[in-house]
Amino acid sequence: MSNETDIREVLNRYAIACDKRDWNLFEDVFIPDVAFSYGGSSSVNGRDKLTKMIRNSLGGCGPTQHLLGNFSIAVNGDSATCHCYVRAFHVGQGSMQGQIYEALGEYHDHLVKHAGVWKISERKFLFITELGSRSVLRPAGT
């Protein structure tokens, strides 16, 4: 496979991990000391902290679907950048049943070849717009 295909697969693995709640899959997506900025409203350093943040947002949420497209990838040796569109759809459950939250934006990623495998070292999510209620995003058991 080409570097570009491998990089798209890394981003797709992220979406699958979120939608299937497969938190261990993040080990195949992010380097251990990844830097993550979510729309400028919060930032996290480290894969474990990032996993905890995402788990707290999606753990009590109903079904989700993260769709990625319009990839723009530039590779320079063992370093790369990737910008892509994201449409993240979230359905509420429990007391939030019938509610939705949808975020439209862009991922701006920096990737490195880590032990011969592409992984995200830095991710910035830039919001375009939001629909519905962020209250749909919550930890399990709430």
MDAnalysis code that builds the backbone (N, CA, C; Angstrom):
import MDAnalysis as mda
import numpy as np

u = mda.Universe.empty(426, n_residues=142, atom_resindex=np.repeat(np.arange(142), 3), trajectory=True)
u.add_TopologyAttr("name", ["N", "CA", "C"] * 142)
u.add_TopologyAttr("resid", np.arange(1, 143))
u.add_TopologyAttr("resname", ["MET", "SER", "ASN", "GLU", "THR", "ASP", "ILE", "ARG", "GLU", "VAL", "LEU", "ASN", "ARG", "TYR", "ALA", "ILE", "ALA", "CYS", "ASP", "LYS", "ARG", "ASP", "TRP", "ASN", "LEU", "PHE", "GLU", "ASP", "VAL", "PHE", "ILE", "PRO", "ASP", "VAL", "ALA", "PHE", "SER", "TYR", "GLY", "GLY", "SER", "SER", "SER", "VAL", "ASN", "GLY", "ARG", "ASP", "LYS", "LEU", "THR", "LYS", "MET", "ILE", "ARG", "ASN", "SER", "LEU", "GLY", "GLY", "CYS", "GLY", "PRO", "THR", "GLN", "HIS", "LEU", "LEU", "GLY", "ASN", "PHE", "SER", "ILE", "ALA", "VAL", "ASN", "GLY", "ASP", "SER", "ALA", "THR", "CYS", "HIS", "CYS", "TYR", "VAL", "ARG", "ALA", "PHE", "HIS", "VAL", "GLY", "GLN", "GLY", "SER", "MET", "GLN", "GLY", "GLN", "ILE", "TYR", "GLU", "ALA", "LEU", "GLY", "GLU", "TYR", "HIS", "ASP", "HIS", "LEU", "VAL", "LYS", "HIS", "ALA", "GLY", "VAL", "TRP", "LYS", "ILE", "SER", "GLU", "ARG", "LYS", "PHE", "LEU", "PHE", "ILE", "THR", "GLU", "LEU", "GLY", "SER", "ARG", "SER", "VAL", "LEU", "ARG", "PRO", "ALA", "GLY", "THR"])
u.atoms.positions = np.array([
    [0.843, -1.192, 0.000],
    [0.000, 0.000, 0.000],
    [0.880, 1.244, 0.000],
    [0.313, 2.341, -0.426],
    [1.035, 3.605, -0.455],
    [0.933, 4.293, 0.903],
    [1.805, 5.258, 1.137],
    [1.736, 6.041, 2.368],
    [0.374, 6.703, 2.531],
    [-0.169, 7.249, 1.440],
    [-1.458, 7.929, 1.504],
    [-2.575, 6.969, 1.914],
    [-2.563, 5.770, 1.357],
    [-3.566, 4.763, 1.733],
    [-3.406, 4.375, 3.186],
    [-2.176, 4.156, 3.625],
    [-1.925, 3.799, 5.027],
    [-2.414, 4.895, 5.968],
    [-2.200, 6.150, 5.600],
    [-2.628, 7.272, 6.445],
    [-4.148, 7.351, 6.501],
    [-4.817, 7.187, 5.374],
    [-6.288, 7.166, 5.383],
    [-6.798, 6.050, 6.289],
    [-6.139, 4.902, 6.254],
    [-6.543, 3.773, 7.101],
    [-6.397, 4.093, 8.588],
    [-5.363, 4.840, 8.951],
    [-5.193, 5.250, 10.351],
    [-6.374, 6.117, 10.779],
    [-6.737, 7.083, 9.941],
    [-7.863, 7.944, 10.286],
    [-9.171, 7.161, 10.329],
    [-9.342, 6.224, 9.412],
    [-10.539, 5.383, 9.434],
    [-10.598, 4.527, 10.696],
    [-9.429, 4.033, 11.163],
    [-9.383, 3.248, 12.405],
    [-9.857, 4.080, 13.592],
    [-9.516, 5.362, 13.586],
    [-9.985, 6.251, 14.646],
    [-11.519, 6.293, 14.664],
    [-12.124, 6.515, 13.503],
    [-13.587, 6.592, 13.419],
    [-14.220, 5.276, 13.868],
    [-13.648, 4.168, 13.451],
    [-14.161, 2.849, 13.837],
    [-14.033, 2.655, 15.341],
    [-12.894, 3.037, 15.916],
    [-12.688, 2.899, 17.357],
    [-13.752, 3.677, 18.127],
    [-14.043, 4.901, 17.686],
    [-15.074, 5.705, 18.351],
    [-16.446, 5.050, 18.232],
    [-16.811, 4.656, 17.028],
    [-18.163, 4.143, 16.786],
    [-18.393, 2.762, 17.387],
    [-17.346, 1.972, 17.504],
    [-17.474, 0.636, 18.095],
    [-17.070, 0.620, 19.569],
    [-16.638, 1.794, 20.066],
    [-16.172, 1.924, 21.456],
    [-15.029, 0.944, 21.734],
    [-14.146, 0.815, 20.771],
    [-12.970, -0.061, 20.878],
    [-11.775, 0.796, 21.279],
    [-11.697, 1.113, 22.567],
    [-10.697, 2.054, 23.072],
    [-9.272, 1.545, 22.863],
    [-9.063, 0.238, 22.879],
    [-7.725, -0.315, 22.664],
    [-7.200, -0.018, 21.261],
    [-8.096, 0.190, 20.311],
    [-7.692, 0.476, 18.937],
    [-6.944, 1.805, 18.823],
    [-7.128, 2.693, 19.811],
    [-6.404, 3.965, 19.787],
    [-4.895, 3.757, 19.845],
    [-4.447, 2.620, 20.350],
    [-3.010, 2.325, 20.364],
    [-2.461, 2.211, 18.944],
    [-3.323, 1.834, 17.995],
    [-2.926, 1.730, 16.590],
    [-3.099, 3.045, 15.835],
    [-3.642, 4.055, 16.507],
    [-3.958, 5.317, 15.861],
    [-3.026, 6.447, 16.316],
    [-2.761, 6.528, 17.621],
    [-2.026, 7.648, 18.200],
    [-0.708, 7.201, 18.820],
    [0.317, 8.060, 18.721],
    [1.547, 7.801, 19.454],
    [1.258, 8.052, 20.940],
    [2.056, 7.490, 21.843],
    [1.769, 7.639, 23.283],
    [1.676, 9.091, 23.768],
    [2.462, 10.009, 23.202],
    [2.434, 11.397, 23.681],
    [1.724, 12.339, 22.701],
    [0.667, 11.858, 22.067],
    [-0.110, 12.645, 21.119],
    [-0.611, 13.942, 21.769],
    [-0.683, 15.000, 20.964],
    [-1.281, 16.272, 21.381],
    [-2.596, 16.429, 20.626],
    [-3.663, 16.776, 21.349],
    [-4.992, 16.843, 20.751],
    [-5.666, 18.139, 21.180],
    [-6.184, 18.887, 20.224],
    [-6.925, 20.118, 20.497],
    [-8.307, 19.979, 19.874],
    [-9.329, 20.158, 20.684],
    [-10.702, 19.974, 20.240],
    [-11.374, 21.332, 20.107],
    [-11.271, 21.902, 18.926],
    [-11.951, 23.154, 18.638],
    [-11.494, 24.332, 19.470],
    [-10.309, 24.238, 20.047],
    [-9.817, 25.324, 20.868],
    [-10.431, 25.364, 22.256],
    [-11.488, 24.554, 22.507],
    [-12.155, 24.580, 23.809],
    [-11.474, 23.672, 24.823],
    [-10.757, 22.677, 24.356],
    [-10.027, 21.804, 25.276],
    [-8.856, 21.189, 24.534],
    [-7.842, 20.862, 25.301],
    [-6.692, 20.184, 24.715],
    [-6.201, 19.136, 25.704],
    [-5.597, 18.097, 25.147],
    [-5.132, 16.967, 25.934],
    [-3.786, 16.540, 25.370],
    [-2.887, 16.153, 26.245],
    [-1.610, 15.586, 25.827],
    [-1.499, 14.183, 26.381],
    [-1.236, 13.227, 25.507],
    [-1.072, 11.835, 25.899],
    [-2.245, 10.978, 25.473],
    [-1.910, 9.800, 24.925],
    [-2.943, 8.889, 24.417],
    [-3.886, 8.429, 25.530],
    [-3.356, 8.149, 26.718],
    [-4.220, 7.683, 27.805],
    [-5.237, 8.749, 28.203],
    [-4.793, 9.992, 28.299],
    [-5.711, 11.085, 28.643],
    [-6.714, 11.323, 27.523],
    [-6.260, 11.229, 26.287],
    [-7.161, 11.398, 25.150],
    [-8.216, 10.299, 25.137],
    [-7.792, 9.068, 25.355],
    [-8.738, 7.943, 25.397],
    [-9.770, 8.164, 26.494],
    [-9.323, 8.609, 27.648],
    [-10.251, 8.871, 28.759],
    [-11.248, 9.968, 28.392],
    [-10.763, 11.038, 27.747],
    [-11.644, 12.133, 27.347],
    [-12.714, 11.644, 26.355],
    [-12.293, 10.892, 25.351],
    [-13.246, 10.404, 24.350],
    [-14.197, 9.396, 24.977],
    [-13.667, 8.529, 25.819],
    [-14.508, 7.545, 26.503],
    [-15.566, 8.242, 27.364],
    [-15.190, 9.327, 28.033],
    [-16.147, 10.079, 28.848],
    [-17.197, 10.778, 27.995],
    [-16.860, 11.109, 26.767],
    [-17.830, 11.755, 25.876],
    [-18.769, 10.754, 25.220],
    [-18.251, 9.584, 24.871],
    [-19.048, 8.626, 24.106],
    [-19.585, 7.466, 24.935],
    [-19.042, 7.253, 26.120],
    [-19.435, 6.099, 26.937],
    [-20.907, 6.042, 27.283],
    [-21.545, 7.198, 27.497],
    [-22.968, 7.241, 27.830],
    [-23.831, 7.716, 26.689],
    [-23.226, 7.822, 25.529],
    [-23.919, 8.247, 24.314],
    [-24.459, 7.004, 23.606],
    [-25.522, 7.175, 22.859],
    [-26.033, 6.074, 22.051],
    [-25.169, 5.892, 20.809],
    [-25.733, 5.352, 19.737],
    [-24.963, 5.109, 18.515],
    [-24.329, 6.389, 17.961],
    [-23.173, 6.219, 17.361],
    [-22.475, 7.331, 16.715],
    [-22.017, 6.904, 15.326],
    [-21.768, 7.894, 14.493],
    [-21.171, 7.616, 13.200],
    [-20.253, 8.781, 12.843],
    [-18.976, 8.462, 12.698],
    [-17.963, 9.437, 12.321],
    [-17.597, 9.198, 10.863],
    [-17.954, 10.138, 10.002],
    [-17.689, 10.020, 8.573],
    [-16.554, 10.963, 8.194],
    [-15.584, 10.455, 7.458],
    [-14.416, 11.224, 7.047],
    [-14.357, 11.284, 5.525],
    [-13.879, 12.397, 5.004],
    [-13.752, 12.514, 3.552],
    [-12.911, 13.698, 3.148],
    [-12.725, 13.839, 1.845],
    [-11.948, 14.934, 1.252],
    [-10.560, 15.032, 1.877],
    [-9.844, 13.915, 1.845],
    [-8.504, 13.845, 2.426],
    [-7.506, 14.625, 1.581],
    [-6.668, 15.391, 2.246],
    [-5.542, 16.073, 1.615],
    [-4.299, 15.667, 2.403],
    [-3.432, 14.882, 1.776],
    [-2.298, 14.272, 2.467],
    [-0.997, 14.708, 1.805],
    [-0.039, 15.102, 2.632],
    [1.299, 15.458, 2.154],
    [2.317, 14.683, 2.982],
    [3.136, 13.883, 2.317],
    [4.138, 13.046, 2.989],
    [5.522, 13.626, 2.734],
    [6.324, 13.694, 3.788],
    [7.707, 14.141, 3.689],
    [8.557, 13.180, 4.520],
    [9.041, 12.107, 3.895],
    [9.821, 11.096, 4.608],
    [8.965, 10.346, 5.612],
    [9.358, 10.407, 6.892],
    [8.616, 9.729, 7.958],
    [7.674, 10.668, 8.692],
    [7.308, 11.759, 8.044],
    [6.398, 12.749, 8.605],
    [5.331, 13.056, 7.556],
    [4.139, 13.377, 8.018],
    [3.060, 13.688, 7.073],
    [2.037, 14.598, 7.729],
    [1.297, 15.300, 6.880],
    [0.138, 16.049, 7.342],
    [-1.076, 15.539, 6.578],
    [-2.214, 15.605, 7.243],
    [-3.471, 15.197, 6.611],
    [-4.570, 16.116, 7.115],
    [-5.316, 16.677, 6.185],
    [-6.511, 17.437, 6.513],
    [-7.682, 16.688, 5.897],
    [-8.746, 16.539, 6.670],
    [-9.942, 15.906, 6.107],
    [-11.181, 16.467, 6.778],
    [-12.288, 16.345, 6.076],
    [-13.576, 16.729, 6.628],
    [-14.063, 15.627, 7.561],
    [-14.825, 16.032, 8.581],
    [-15.442, 15.062, 9.485],
    [-16.887, 15.490, 9.748],
    [-17.737, 14.496, 9.771],
    [-19.129, 14.691, 10.172],
    [-19.396, 13.646, 11.245],
    [-19.552, 14.102, 12.471],
    [-19.713, 13.198, 13.609],
    [-21.141, 13.317, 14.135],
    [-21.881, 12.224, 14.023],
    [-23.295, 12.182, 14.406],
    [-23.431, 11.338, 15.664],
    [-24.132, 11.867, 16.671],
    [-24.283, 11.215, 17.967],
    [-25.762, 11.184, 18.340],
    [-26.226, 10.031, 18.807],
    [-27.611, 9.861, 19.217],
    [-27.648, 9.679, 20.732],
    [-28.580, 10.371, 21.380],
    [-28.706, 10.264, 22.825],
    [-29.357, 8.953, 23.253],
    [-29.086, 8.586, 24.490],
    [-29.752, 7.417, 25.070],
    [-30.157, 7.758, 26.497],
    [-30.956, 6.877, 27.106],
    [-31.434, 7.137, 28.460],
    [-32.269, 8.398, 28.492],
    [-31.962, 9.292, 29.428],
    [-32.725, 10.539, 29.546],
    [-32.541, 11.456, 28.340],
    [-31.541, 11.176, 27.518],
    [-31.288, 11.984, 26.315],
    [-31.847, 11.328, 25.048],
    [-32.607, 10.239, 25.210],
    [-33.186, 9.557, 24.053],
    [-33.983, 10.542, 23.202],
    [-33.813, 10.460, 21.898],
    [-34.500, 11.347, 20.970],
    [-33.719, 12.612, 20.668],
    [-32.660, 12.872, 21.424],
    [-31.810, 14.040, 21.187],
    [-30.637, 13.629, 20.287],
    [-30.102, 14.582, 19.570],
    [-28.928, 14.325, 18.739],
    [-27.893, 15.414, 18.969],
    [-26.683, 15.088, 18.601],
    [-25.614, 16.078, 18.530],
    [-24.794, 15.748, 17.295],
    [-24.596, 16.758, 16.462],
    [-23.811, 16.555, 15.257],
    [-22.779, 17.667, 15.148],
    [-21.551, 17.262, 14.859],
    [-20.469, 18.222, 14.677],
    [-19.919, 18.081, 13.262],
    [-19.807, 19.196, 12.582],
    [-19.184, 19.240, 11.267],
    [-17.896, 20.027, 11.410],
    [-16.822, 19.486, 10.838],
    [-15.557, 20.191, 10.965],
    [-14.464, 19.561, 10.138],
    [-13.244, 19.850, 10.557],
    [-12.061, 19.328, 9.869],
    [-11.064, 18.819, 10.898],
    [-10.442, 17.689, 10.587],
    [-9.297, 17.218, 11.348],
    [-8.046, 17.715, 10.630],
    [-7.157, 18.305, 11.390],
    [-5.836, 18.691, 10.888],
    [-4.840, 17.863, 11.682],
    [-4.256, 16.876, 11.030],
    [-3.389, 15.915, 11.703],
    [-1.949, 16.028, 11.244],
    [-1.061, 15.762, 12.180],
    [0.340, 15.544, 11.876],
    [0.597, 14.089, 12.239],
    [1.228, 13.360, 11.335],
    [1.505, 11.941, 11.563],
    [2.998, 11.686, 11.453],
    [3.422, 10.644, 12.145],
    [4.810, 10.197, 12.058],
    [4.794, 8.694, 11.844],
    [5.836, 8.217, 11.188],
    [5.999, 6.780, 11.034],
    [6.640, 6.299, 12.330],
    [5.889, 5.551, 13.110],
    [6.284, 5.100, 14.438],
    [6.502, 3.593, 14.376],
    [7.749, 3.148, 14.510],
    [8.090, 1.727, 14.382],
    [7.589, 1.164, 13.050],
    [7.722, 1.971, 11.977],
    [7.338, 1.532, 10.642],
    [5.864, 1.655, 10.326],
    [5.081, 2.200, 11.262],
    [3.629, 2.317, 11.091],
    [3.229, 3.775, 11.297],
    [2.369, 4.287, 10.433],
    [1.886, 5.655, 10.573],
    [0.971, 5.779, 11.784],
    [1.203, 6.832, 12.588],
    [0.336, 7.155, 13.724],
    [0.221, 8.663, 13.843],
    [-0.876, 9.100, 14.415],
    [-1.116, 10.521, 14.605],
    [-0.322, 11.005, 15.817],
    [0.451, 12.079, 15.609],
    [1.207, 12.672, 16.711],
    [0.550, 13.964, 17.214],
    [-0.244, 14.587, 16.354],
    [-0.957, 15.796, 16.749],
    [-2.245, 15.897, 15.947],
    [-3.332, 16.215, 16.652],
    [-4.625, 16.389, 15.986],
    [-5.277, 17.659, 16.480],
    [-5.783, 18.441, 15.521],
    [-6.596, 19.613, 15.834],
    [-7.937, 19.417, 15.138],
    [-9.011, 19.590, 15.904],
    [-10.347, 19.544, 15.324],
    [-10.848, 20.970, 15.206],
    [-11.212, 21.373, 14.002],
    [-11.738, 22.710, 13.756],
    [-13.228, 22.602, 13.452],
    [-14.044, 23.228, 14.287],
    [-15.491, 23.201, 14.090],
    [-15.895, 24.069, 12.906],
    [-16.853, 23.570, 12.126],
    [-17.540, 24.387, 11.136],
    [-18.880, 24.802, 11.723],
    [-19.620, 23.811, 12.246],
    [-20.893, 24.096, 12.913],
    [-21.281, 22.904, 13.785],
    [-22.200, 23.148, 14.683],
    [-22.746, 22.110, 15.555],
    [-24.265, 22.169, 15.485],
    [-24.884, 21.007, 15.590],
    [-26.342, 20.905, 15.605],
    [-26.751, 20.055, 16.793],
    [-27.852, 20.391, 17.420],
    [-28.345, 19.592, 18.533],
    [-27.706, 19.999, 19.845],
    [-27.652, 19.043, 20.773],
    [-27.201, 19.318, 22.132],
    [-25.950, 18.522, 22.484],
    [-24.918, 19.222, 22.942],
    [-23.701, 18.547, 23.404],
    [-23.973, 17.671, 24.632],
    [-25.104, 17.871, 25.287],
    [-25.451, 17.069, 26.467],
    [-25.586, 15.589, 26.132],
    [-25.743, 15.264, 24.856],
    [-25.792, 13.873, 24.406],
    [-24.459, 13.185, 24.718],
    [-23.389, 13.965, 24.728],
    [-22.067, 13.437, 25.009],
    [-21.863, 13.382, 26.523],
    [-21.707, 12.157, 27.056],
    [-21.560, 12.026, 28.501],
    [-20.982, 10.652, 28.848],
    [-20.435, 10.560, 30.047],
    [-19.831, 9.275, 30.465],
    [-20.890, 8.187, 30.644],
    [-20.428, 6.949, 30.605],
    [-21.322, 5.813, 30.864],
    [-21.910, 5.942, 32.260],
    [-23.143, 5.473, 32.410],
    [-23.801, 5.466, 33.706],
    [-24.460, 6.773, 34.095],
    [-24.488, 7.739, 33.162],
    [-25.142, 9.019, 33.497],
    [-26.423, 9.174, 32.728],
])
